[in-house]
Amino acid sequence: MTETESPKLPRKNLLTWLWNPFAVIAGGPALAAGVLIILATGYLASHTLTHFDGVLDTHVGLRAPLWFFLAEGILNWLCLFIVLLFGGTIVAKHRSFRIIDLFGTQALARWPFLITALVTFLPGFKSFNAKLLTIVNQGKIAFPSAPASEIITFIFVTFMMIVVTVWFVALAWKSFRISCDVRGWKAITVFTIGVIIAEVLSKLAFIFVLLPML
C-alpha cells in the first residue's frame, strides 16, 4: 500500500444502516444504541399492548405495567446472545472473537421491532384487534365485523410484523457472522439451531418468570 492509499471503509449510506449496520458500528456503540432502541421499543409497545413475548414472537392484547414490556425486549436479547455465544465458541473454536461485539450487535439487531411498535399505533388496528380477541376469548371462530379501513390496517400491520421478524433474523445472522467471523453451512446450521433454542428459552422464561410476576 502506498502513502496515498488508504483502507477501503464501508460506505455509510442508508442501505448499509438498514441492512448491515454492523459494517460500521459494533462493540460499545452498538450496545448503547441497541439497548436504547430496545427500551424505546418496549415503551412504545406498552401504549398499544404489543408484546414481544419471544425472540421471534409478537402478540397484542395483554395488559401489563411498563416494566413488563421493557423486560420482554431485554430477555429476548439476552436469550439469543447467550445461545449464539455458545454456538460461536463451537464454530469459531480455532479463532478468537470479542464478546462485546456479539453482545452489542445482537442488541442492535433488534431495532426493526421498533417499526412494529410504531405501526401498531395506526388508526383502526387496536380496535380491530380488540374485536378479534373478544371473539377468540369466546371460543368462536369468526371474522370480526369492522369497517374496511380497520381490516386493511390490521392486514398491513400483520404483514409488517412478518417482514420485521424476517428482517431481524437476517440482522441477527449478520451480527453472528461478522462478530464471530464465521461462514459456511456449519455456521448457518449453528445459527438456525441457536435461534430455535433461544425462541424456546425465551418463551419458557416469559411463561415461568415474567408472567408470574404480574
Backbone bond lengths (Angstrom), bond angles and torsions (degrees), N, CA, C in turn:
res aa  C-N    CA-C-N  psi(-1)  N-CA   C-N-CA  omega(-1)  CA-C   N-CA-C  phi
1 M - - - 1.466 - - 1.525 108.99 -
2 T 1.314 117.76 128.14 1.452 121.27 179.88 1.512 110.24 -81.58
3 E 1.355 115.31 173.10 1.453 119.87 -178.29 1.509 112.12 -65.71
4 T 1.341 116.05 -27.17 1.463 119.59 -177.50 1.511 112.38 -84.53
5 E 1.338 116.48 -10.60 1.452 120.08 -179.19 1.528 110.16 -90.77
6 S 1.310 116.95 151.92 1.460 122.15 177.81 1.510 108.60 -139.38
7 P 1.346 118.22 155.37 1.461 120.88 179.91 1.532 110.72 -57.79
8 K 1.311 115.50 142.32 1.463 120.50 179.42 1.520 109.36 -82.06
9 L 1.323 116.03 113.17 1.451 121.75 -178.37 1.513 110.78 -93.67
10 P 1.339 118.06 151.42 1.457 121.22 178.47 1.530 110.49 -61.78
11 R 1.303 117.18 141.76 1.455 121.76 177.03 1.521 109.48 -73.57
12 K 1.331 115.61 129.18 1.455 120.26 -177.33 1.531 110.24 -91.56
13 N 1.334 116.22 59.27 1.454 119.32 178.23 1.526 109.97 -92.39
14 L 1.325 115.44 175.71 1.463 120.23 -175.93 1.521 111.69 -60.91
15 L 1.335 117.40 -40.83 1.458 121.04 -179.00 1.520 111.07 -61.31
16 T 1.327 116.56 -39.28 1.460 120.50 178.82 1.519 110.88 -63.75
17 W 1.335 116.94 -44.91 1.458 120.43 -179.31 1.521 111.77 -65.31
18 L 1.333 117.10 -33.99 1.460 120.64 -178.49 1.518 112.51 -79.92
19 W 1.320 117.06 -38.01 1.460 120.93 -170.33 1.514 114.08 -104.97
20 N 1.335 117.10 -30.13 1.462 119.57 -178.80 1.527 110.45 -149.51
21 P 1.339 117.85 62.88 1.464 120.44 -177.68 1.520 113.55 -63.99
22 F 1.340 116.85 -19.21 1.464 120.79 -176.71 1.526 111.85 -72.86
23 A 1.324 116.67 -8.58 1.456 119.60 175.26 1.525 110.72 -74.30
24 V 1.341 116.37 -17.60 1.459 119.93 -177.32 1.527 113.86 -126.14
25 I 1.332 117.66 -9.79 1.456 120.15 -179.67 1.524 109.98 -145.31
26 A 1.308 117.08 135.74 1.470 121.33 -179.52 1.525 107.87 -157.81
27 G 1.319 116.18 -174.10 1.453 121.17 175.95 1.515 114.40 56.96
28 G 1.343 115.83 -136.80 1.455 122.22 -177.50 1.520 114.45 -58.48
29 P 1.351 119.59 -47.88 1.456 120.42 179.10 1.524 113.16 -59.46
30 A 1.337 116.59 -41.14 1.463 120.04 177.83 1.527 110.37 -65.37
31 L 1.325 116.51 -39.18 1.463 121.17 178.92 1.522 110.89 -62.89
32 A 1.326 116.94 -47.35 1.463 120.99 -179.41 1.522 110.96 -62.04
33 A 1.338 116.42 -46.90 1.465 120.50 -179.76 1.519 110.85 -64.69
34 G 1.346 116.08 -42.01 1.456 120.41 -178.11 1.515 112.76 -64.40
35 V 1.335 117.35 -43.68 1.463 120.87 -179.85 1.526 110.60 -64.75
36 L 1.330 116.89 -42.45 1.465 120.36 178.35 1.522 111.31 -60.79
37 I 1.332 116.57 -41.35 1.458 120.47 -179.78 1.525 111.07 -69.03
38 I 1.330 117.34 -39.56 1.469 121.06 177.86 1.528 110.03 -60.83
39 L 1.327 116.71 -44.55 1.462 120.79 -179.91 1.529 111.40 -68.21
40 A 1.338 116.85 -40.06 1.463 120.65 177.85 1.525 110.57 -64.16
41 T 1.328 116.06 -39.42 1.466 120.66 178.46 1.522 110.51 -63.04
42 G 1.342 116.44 -44.09 1.459 120.17 178.41 1.516 112.21 -63.24
43 Y 1.333 116.49 -39.78 1.463 120.74 179.66 1.530 110.85 -62.85
44 L 1.326 116.64 -47.86 1.467 120.34 179.11 1.528 110.82 -64.90
45 A 1.322 116.55 -41.22 1.461 121.00 -178.71 1.522 111.74 -62.42
46 S 1.333 116.91 -30.61 1.465 120.13 -178.93 1.521 112.17 -64.97
47 H 1.337 117.28 -24.29 1.457 120.84 -179.34 1.529 112.80 -78.78
48 T 1.319 117.04 -21.88 1.466 120.58 179.46 1.526 111.99 -115.88
49 L 1.346 116.28 8.94 1.465 122.53 -179.99 1.526 111.55 58.40
50 T 1.321 115.91 37.86 1.464 121.68 178.10 1.520 109.24 -92.73
51 H 1.315 115.99 120.35 1.465 121.26 -176.21 1.526 111.21 -109.47
52 F 1.325 115.25 131.48 1.463 121.53 171.48 1.527 105.26 -100.24
53 D 1.334 113.22 75.62 1.473 121.35 -170.68 1.513 112.88 -90.99
54 G 1.297 116.05 44.57 1.452 123.05 179.81 1.513 107.96 164.35
55 V 1.300 118.05 158.94 1.462 121.38 -179.51 1.524 111.33 -53.97
56 L 1.342 116.62 -37.25 1.464 121.15 -177.70 1.523 113.04 -115.10
57 D 1.314 118.35 3.71 1.470 121.44 -169.74 1.523 113.13 -100.82
58 T 1.339 114.64 145.87 1.458 122.10 172.56 1.513 108.14 -140.84
59 H 1.341 116.18 123.99 1.463 121.43 176.74 1.522 108.82 -137.07
60 V 1.315 115.84 155.38 1.464 121.18 -177.31 1.522 109.75 -125.64
61 G 1.347 115.98 137.18 1.460 117.29 171.70 1.508 116.68 139.65
62 L 1.326 118.93 -36.44 1.460 121.12 -174.54 1.535 111.06 -75.31
63 R 1.321 116.35 124.46 1.463 120.66 176.83 1.529 109.69 -77.82
64 A 1.330 115.11 136.06 1.471 120.16 -177.97 1.520 108.61 -159.71
65 P 1.327 117.45 158.69 1.471 120.78 176.77 1.519 111.30 -70.54
66 L 1.312 115.90 166.10 1.465 121.28 -176.63 1.516 112.18 -57.50
67 W 1.342 118.02 -41.62 1.461 120.02 -176.27 1.518 111.89 -58.73
68 F 1.337 116.22 -30.43 1.458 121.25 -178.29 1.531 110.40 -65.12
69 F 1.336 116.06 -43.74 1.472 120.80 179.83 1.528 110.58 -67.35
70 L 1.323 116.70 -38.91 1.468 120.42 178.37 1.521 110.63 -66.42
71 A 1.333 116.32 -40.14 1.464 121.27 -178.52 1.531 111.40 -65.62
72 E 1.319 116.91 -34.60 1.475 119.89 -179.87 1.525 111.11 -58.92
73 G 1.331 116.21 -48.31 1.461 119.60 -179.05 1.517 112.50 -62.99
74 I 1.342 116.21 -44.17 1.465 120.63 178.86 1.522 110.88 -62.71
75 L 1.325 115.98 -42.91 1.460 120.98 -178.75 1.527 111.34 -62.72
76 N 1.318 116.82 -45.34 1.472 121.23 179.76 1.526 110.89 -61.58
77 W 1.316 115.44 -43.70 1.470 120.71 179.60 1.523 110.83 -61.05
78 L 1.326 117.35 -48.34 1.456 121.08 -177.30 1.528 112.40 -66.43
79 C 1.334 116.71 -38.14 1.480 119.72 179.70 1.517 110.93 -60.70
80 L 1.334 116.84 -47.26 1.460 119.65 -178.20 1.517 110.78 -70.32
81 F 1.321 117.53 -39.75 1.465 120.22 179.23 1.525 111.70 -59.36
82 I 1.331 116.76 -47.62 1.465 121.10 -177.31 1.526 111.04 -62.28
83 V 1.326 116.11 -43.68 1.467 119.80 -180.00 1.529 110.72 -65.71
84 L 1.347 117.06 -44.04 1.468 119.90 -178.68 1.530 111.48 -71.36
85 L 1.325 117.03 -28.57 1.461 119.75 175.10 1.523 109.68 -62.93
86 F 1.313 116.20 -44.74 1.462 120.76 177.14 1.524 110.21 -64.19
87 G 1.345 117.06 -43.72 1.459 120.60 178.81 1.514 111.86 -64.33
88 G 1.338 117.00 -37.95 1.456 120.23 179.85 1.511 112.74 -64.20
89 T 1.322 116.52 -37.02 1.468 119.55 178.77 1.524 111.29 -67.25
90 I 1.334 116.56 -25.03 1.467 120.25 178.39 1.526 110.50 -77.89
91 V 1.340 115.16 -49.83 1.474 120.00 -176.15 1.522 110.68 -70.94
92 A 1.325 117.17 -38.74 1.464 120.93 -176.44 1.519 111.15 -105.73
93 K 1.319 117.61 39.18 1.463 121.07 -173.46 1.528 113.53 -65.76
94 H 1.333 117.32 -20.19 1.456 119.72 178.60 1.534 111.59 -98.94
95 R 1.322 116.32 3.27 1.461 120.60 179.77 1.522 108.93 -132.65
96 S 1.306 116.25 149.96 1.465 120.35 178.14 1.527 109.53 -97.49
97 F 1.323 115.55 152.73 1.472 119.68 174.84 1.525 108.09 -145.07
98 R 1.317 115.28 156.03 1.460 120.49 -178.00 1.530 109.92 -82.12
99 I 1.316 116.15 120.43 1.461 121.10 -179.57 1.523 111.02 -60.89
100 I 1.347 116.74 -35.45 1.460 120.94 -178.24 1.532 110.95 -62.31
101 D 1.345 116.79 -31.27 1.464 119.87 178.76 1.524 110.73 -67.00
102 L 1.337 116.50 -45.67 1.463 120.02 178.32 1.523 110.21 -66.34
103 F 1.323 116.86 -41.11 1.463 122.53 -179.55 1.532 110.87 -60.54
104 G 1.338 115.33 -47.93 1.458 120.29 -177.90 1.511 113.80 -71.46
105 T 1.319 117.18 -44.81 1.465 119.39 -176.85 1.525 112.39 -71.63
106 Q 1.332 117.80 -28.29 1.455 119.91 175.14 1.530 110.80 -68.95
107 A 1.327 116.58 -33.09 1.467 119.82 174.80 1.520 109.83 -66.93
108 L 1.322 116.81 -45.99 1.462 121.29 -178.79 1.523 111.84 -67.50
109 A 1.336 116.86 -28.29 1.467 121.03 -179.58 1.523 111.99 -62.25
110 R 1.309 117.76 -19.93 1.471 121.37 -179.01 1.521 112.52 -84.10
111 W 1.327 118.33 3.03 1.461 119.66 -175.64 1.536 114.04 -61.17
112 P 1.356 121.58 -31.72 1.472 118.70 179.04 1.530 114.04 -58.88
113 F 1.350 117.78 -24.26 1.459 119.32 178.92 1.528 111.56 -65.43
114 L 1.326 116.44 -16.59 1.462 120.02 173.39 1.528 109.75 -63.09
115 I 1.319 116.78 -34.35 1.469 121.26 177.49 1.521 110.14 -64.26
116 T 1.332 116.35 -42.42 1.464 120.35 177.37 1.520 110.37 -58.90
117 A 1.339 115.96 -46.71 1.468 120.15 -179.94 1.526 111.44 -59.78
118 L 1.319 117.18 -33.70 1.459 121.32 -178.59 1.529 112.45 -76.95
119 V 1.335 117.54 -43.89 1.469 119.39 -175.74 1.523 112.32 -69.17
120 T 1.340 117.76 -20.66 1.467 119.33 177.76 1.529 111.59 -71.13
121 F 1.341 116.87 -8.45 1.463 121.05 175.62 1.534 111.56 -82.82
122 L 1.327 117.46 -9.59 1.467 120.20 -178.37 1.527 110.63 -58.17
123 P 1.335 116.98 136.27 1.469 120.67 -178.82 1.526 112.11 -56.73
124 G 1.305 116.32 133.08 1.461 121.44 176.60 1.508 114.49 100.37
125 F 1.338 117.14 -25.49 1.464 118.49 -176.93 1.517 111.78 -67.03
126 K 1.326 116.36 -47.93 1.457 120.73 -176.20 1.530 111.44 -63.10
127 S 1.333 116.96 -41.92 1.467 119.93 -178.82 1.521 111.40 -68.61
128 F 1.332 117.06 -40.31 1.468 119.71 179.26 1.520 110.32 -66.94
129 N 1.332 116.67 -41.57 1.456 120.19 179.78 1.520 110.88 -63.52
130 A 1.331 116.88 -36.81 1.469 120.50 178.48 1.534 110.35 -64.09
131 K 1.324 116.54 -41.40 1.461 120.50 177.85 1.531 110.60 -63.85
132 L 1.313 115.97 -40.42 1.464 120.79 179.69 1.521 110.81 -64.94
133 L 1.331 116.99 -42.99 1.466 120.68 179.21 1.526 111.45 -64.84
134 T 1.329 117.30 -36.02 1.466 120.81 178.23 1.527 110.65 -61.94
135 I 1.318 116.16 -42.66 1.465 120.89 179.13 1.524 110.81 -65.88
136 V 1.338 115.95 -43.04 1.468 120.64 179.99 1.523 110.58 -63.89
137 N 1.330 116.96 -43.05 1.471 121.05 -179.48 1.524 112.25 -65.72
138 Q 1.308 116.08 -22.84 1.460 120.70 177.29 1.524 111.78 -85.03
139 G 1.321 116.25 -0.88 1.452 121.03 179.09 1.514 114.22 75.43
140 K 1.323 115.44 19.89 1.466 119.64 -179.06 1.519 111.00 -98.82
141 I 1.320 115.30 156.92 1.461 121.30 174.38 1.523 107.02 -117.83
142 A 1.304 115.95 97.33 1.457 121.29 -177.13 1.518 109.58 -156.91
143 F 1.324 115.76 162.40 1.460 121.70 178.59 1.522 107.88 -99.71
144 P 1.325 118.59 128.12 1.465 120.70 -176.91 1.520 113.08 -60.63
145 S 1.303 115.43 144.55 1.457 120.82 173.62 1.520 107.81 -81.37
146 A 1.321 116.96 119.10 1.462 120.73 -175.29 1.520 109.81 -155.55
147 P 1.338 116.97 160.23 1.469 120.87 176.51 1.522 110.91 -60.33
148 A 1.325 115.57 151.56 1.466 120.54 -178.98 1.526 111.55 -57.75
149 S 1.331 117.45 -35.07 1.464 120.70 -179.01 1.525 111.32 -62.87
150 E 1.347 117.12 -38.63 1.464 120.41 178.77 1.516 111.16 -68.14
151 I 1.319 116.15 -40.16 1.470 120.23 179.86 1.523 110.62 -64.37
152 I 1.330 115.89 -44.39 1.467 120.44 179.81 1.526 110.33 -62.69
153 T 1.330 115.94 -43.28 1.463 120.04 179.18 1.516 110.82 -62.37
154 F 1.326 117.37 -43.52 1.461 121.52 -179.99 1.526 110.76 -61.69
155 I 1.321 117.04 -43.88 1.467 121.22 178.97 1.531 110.41 -63.05
156 F 1.334 116.06 -42.85 1.466 120.25 -179.87 1.530 111.31 -63.08
157 V 1.336 116.42 -46.34 1.465 120.32 -179.11 1.530 110.57 -63.93
158 T 1.323 116.61 -41.21 1.465 120.60 177.62 1.526 111.04 -61.17
159 F 1.333 115.33 -42.64 1.465 120.56 177.61 1.530 110.43 -61.65
160 M 1.333 116.85 -43.17 1.454 120.66 -179.69 1.529 111.51 -65.45
161 M 1.335 116.67 -34.26 1.466 119.78 177.24 1.525 110.43 -61.77
162 I 1.326 116.20 -40.32 1.470 120.52 178.89 1.520 110.52 -66.99
163 V 1.342 116.33 -45.57 1.467 121.16 179.26 1.520 110.73 -59.57
164 V 1.316 116.59 -45.16 1.477 121.57 -179.15 1.524 110.81 -62.32
165 T 1.323 117.55 -41.48 1.469 120.48 -179.96 1.530 110.79 -62.87
166 V 1.331 116.58 -44.30 1.476 120.59 177.74 1.522 110.00 -63.67
167 W 1.322 115.98 -42.42 1.464 122.30 178.56 1.526 110.58 -59.19
168 F 1.323 116.10 -45.44 1.462 120.71 179.27 1.527 111.46 -61.13
169 V 1.322 116.79 -45.16 1.469 120.05 -179.80 1.526 110.28 -60.11
170 A 1.337 116.77 -40.95 1.464 120.76 178.71 1.528 110.61 -62.77
171 L 1.338 117.09 -42.12 1.463 120.75 179.14 1.526 111.08 -68.35
172 A 1.339 116.29 -40.43 1.462 119.93 179.16 1.528 110.35 -61.67
173 W 1.343 116.39 -38.47 1.460 120.45 177.66 1.525 110.71 -65.29
174 K 1.341 116.81 -44.21 1.459 120.08 179.17 1.528 110.61 -61.81
175 S 1.329 115.78 -40.08 1.468 120.27 177.07 1.516 110.71 -59.93
176 F 1.317 116.82 -46.92 1.467 122.13 -179.68 1.523 110.87 -63.97
177 R 1.335 116.54 -45.50 1.463 121.02 -176.97 1.525 111.56 -65.42
178 I 1.331 116.80 -44.53 1.460 120.16 -177.24 1.529 111.74 -75.09
179 S 1.329 117.04 -45.57 1.467 120.54 -176.07 1.523 112.56 -65.96
180 C 1.332 116.16 -39.23 1.465 120.65 -178.21 1.524 112.58 -95.47
181 D 1.357 116.02 -4.28 1.465 121.82 179.98 1.526 110.94 53.73
182 V 1.339 115.05 54.88 1.461 120.76 179.72 1.516 109.02 -125.29
183 R 1.309 115.05 160.10 1.467 120.44 178.50 1.516 108.59 -163.76
184 G 1.324 116.40 174.29 1.457 120.15 178.72 1.517 112.32 91.98
185 W 1.328 115.60 175.23 1.458 121.74 -175.45 1.522 113.04 -66.02
186 K 1.316 116.68 -31.32 1.459 118.88 178.46 1.529 110.54 -64.18
187 A 1.338 115.79 -43.25 1.460 120.48 178.83 1.526 110.59 -66.13
188 I 1.331 117.00 -41.63 1.463 121.24 179.37 1.520 110.09 -62.82
189 T 1.321 116.37 -41.89 1.471 120.71 179.65 1.520 111.15 -63.87
190 V 1.330 116.65 -45.86 1.463 121.13 179.19 1.526 110.01 -61.67
191 F 1.335 116.67 -42.45 1.461 120.51 179.62 1.525 111.26 -63.38
192 T 1.325 116.76 -45.45 1.463 121.36 -178.52 1.520 111.26 -61.65
193 I 1.333 115.63 -47.35 1.464 119.73 177.56 1.526 110.67 -63.03
194 G 1.328 115.62 -37.70 1.459 120.21 179.25 1.517 112.90 -62.90
195 V 1.327 116.81 -41.69 1.466 121.06 178.56 1.525 110.33 -63.39
196 I 1.324 116.30 -41.87 1.470 120.38 179.79 1.534 110.06 -63.66
197 I 1.323 116.32 -46.11 1.469 120.31 179.56 1.524 110.55 -62.35
198 A 1.337 116.40 -43.75 1.463 120.64 -179.59 1.520 111.19 -64.17
199 E 1.325 116.87 -36.73 1.468 120.70 176.95 1.521 110.58 -61.88
200 V 1.324 116.39 -44.73 1.467 120.34 179.40 1.529 110.35 -64.96
201 L 1.326 116.72 -44.75 1.462 120.35 -179.86 1.526 111.60 -61.97
202 S 1.328 116.57 -42.40 1.465 120.21 -178.35 1.521 111.28 -67.20
203 K 1.335 117.11 -36.64 1.468 120.07 177.67 1.527 110.57 -67.24
204 L 1.333 116.40 -41.71 1.459 120.37 178.42 1.529 110.49 -63.74
205 A 1.334 116.07 -41.20 1.458 119.92 179.00 1.525 110.63 -65.86
206 F 1.329 116.38 -37.97 1.465 120.53 178.91 1.529 110.27 -64.22
207 I 1.318 116.09 -43.77 1.464 120.67 -175.82 1.522 112.57 -74.51
208 F 1.343 115.78 -42.91 1.465 119.10 -171.81 1.535 114.30 -100.33
209 V 1.333 117.76 -10.43 1.456 119.83 179.34 1.532 111.61 -115.05
210 L 1.328 116.32 -57.07 1.471 119.16 -175.43 1.534 112.90 -72.45
211 L 1.336 117.14 -49.98 1.469 119.46 -176.37 1.531 112.77 -58.43
212 P 1.334 119.51 -42.71 1.465 118.73 178.65 1.529 114.12 -63.04
213 M 1.350 117.44 -17.54 1.444 120.80 -178.61 1.524 112.84 -85.96
214 L 1.329 116.81 -7.65 1.475 120.06 179.08 1.528 110.77 -69.81
